[in-house]
Amino acid sequence: MRKIQIHDTTLSNERKGLGFKANLEICRLLQKIGVDTIELDEINDVNTEVLFIKTVSSFVKDCVISVKARSVKSIENAALALQNTEHPRIRVELPVSAVNMEYFCQKKPAKMLTFIEECVGLAKSHCDDVELCETDATRAEKDFLITA
């Protein structure tokens, strides 16, 4: 039998406009309805957002808590926030089209491959569950995408 997994992205994009308590309530409701993964945005405000994730981790025990990371520093912040999480995941999101590699990361394809390897390796050193999300993959060169 196939299992359909539910990954909720409500708090990965909308969290900025809501208060701390409202976001906690959303996490409680997501766990209650049985989502598989709660996806959270990249940590920008270390003090507040690490506290938020640690608080969520104290009561969310059945869901994967996934935190987006796009740099070495954000991977370290995600690892710090997810320390006591029952089911942590670091979601490394990096561009793979030539235009976005240069625009967002200021890297050519060869350097980007090294950066992807470095980021995924660092994330794996902190967390067993690491997901690589290749953004803008439909515009990437096929050979680069396969290598990445």
C-alpha positions in Angstrom: 0.0 0.0 0.0 1.3 3.5 -0.9 1.5 6.2 1.7 0.8 9.8 0.8 2.9 12.2 2.9 1.7 15.7 3.8 4.4 18.4 3.9 2.9 21.6 5.2 4.5 24.9 4.1 2.2 27.3 5.9 5.0 28.4 8.3 7.8 28.5 5.7 6.3 31.5 4.0 3.6 33.0 6.1 5.2 33.0 9.5 6.6 36.5 9.3 3.2 38.1 9.6 1.9 36.1 12.5 2.9 36.3 16.2 4.9 33.8 18.2 1.8 32.3 19.9 -0.2 32.0 16.7 2.6 30.1 15.0 2.8 27.7 18.0 -0.9 27.1 17.7 -0.5 26.4 14.0 2.1 23.8 14.8 -0.1 22.2 17.5 -2.9 22.0 14.9 -0.6 20.5 12.2 0.5 17.8 14.6 -3.1 17.1 15.6 -4.3 16.6 12.0 -1.3 14.3 11.3 0.9 16.1 8.8 4.1 14.3 8.2 6.4 17.3 7.9 6.2 20.9 9.2 8.4 23.0 6.9 9.9 26.2 8.4 11.7 29.1 6.7 15.4 29.9 7.0 16.5 31.3 10.3 17.2 35.0 10.0 16.6 36.3 13.5 18.7 33.7 15.5 17.4 34.6 19.0 13.7 34.6 18.2 13.5 31.8 15.6 15.8 29.4 17.4 13.6 29.8 20.5 10.5 29.3 18.3 11.8 26.0 16.8 13.0 24.7 20.2 9.6 25.5 21.7 7.9 23.7 18.8 10.3 20.8 19.3 9.2 20.5 22.9 5.6 19.4 21.9 5.8 18.2 18.3 6.9 14.6 18.5 5.1 12.9 15.6 6.1 15.2 12.7 9.3 15.9 11.0 10.4 19.5 11.6 12.2 20.7 8.5 14.2 24.0 8.4 15.4 25.6 5.2 19.1 26.5 4.9 20.9 28.2 2.0 24.3 28.9 3.4 26.9 27.5 5.8 25.7 29.9 8.5 22.0 29.0 8.1 22.9 25.3 8.2 24.6 25.9 11.6 21.6 27.9 12.8 19.2 25.2 11.7 21.3 22.5 13.5 21.3 24.6 16.7 17.6 25.1 16.5 16.9 21.4 15.8 19.2 20.0 18.5 16.4 18.4 20.7 13.9 17.8 17.9 12.4 14.3 17.8 12.5 14.1 13.9 14.7 16.9 12.6 15.4 17.7 8.9 17.7 20.3 7.4 16.4 21.3 4.0 19.3 22.6 1.9 17.7 24.8 -0.8 20.1 26.0 -3.5 19.7 27.3 -7.1 20.9 25.1 -9.9 20.3 27.2 -13.0 23.3 29.2 -14.3 21.5 32.6 -13.9 20.4 32.0 -10.3 23.7 30.4 -9.2 25.4 33.6 -10.2 22.7 36.0 -9.0 22.0 34.5 -5.6 25.3 32.8 -4.8 27.8 34.6 -7.0 29.1 31.2 -8.2 29.9 29.6 -11.5 28.7 25.9 -12.0 32.0 24.3 -10.9 32.1 26.3 -7.7 28.4 25.7 -7.1 29.0 21.9 -7.2 31.6 22.3 -4.6 29.3 24.5 -2.5 26.4 22.1 -2.8 28.7 19.2 -1.6 30.0 21.4 1.3 26.5 22.4 2.4 25.0 18.9 2.2 28.1 17.5 4.0 27.8 20.0 6.8 24.1 19.4 7.1 24.7 15.6 7.3 27.3 16.2 10.0 24.6 17.8 12.2 21.5 15.8 11.1 20.8 12.4 9.7 17.8 13.6 7.6 19.0 16.1 5.0 17.0 17.1 2.0 18.5 18.9 -1.0 16.0 21.0 -2.8 17.3 22.3 -6.1 15.4 25.5 -6.8 14.7 26.5 -10.4 15.7 23.0 -11.6 13.5 23.3 -14.8 16.0 26.0 -16.0 19.1 24.0 -15.1 21.4 22.3 -17.6 20.5 18.6 -17.5 24.1 17.4 -17.0 24.6 19.9 -14.1 21.4 18.8 -12.5 22.3 15.1 -12.7 25.8 15.9 -11.2 24.4 18.1 -8.4 
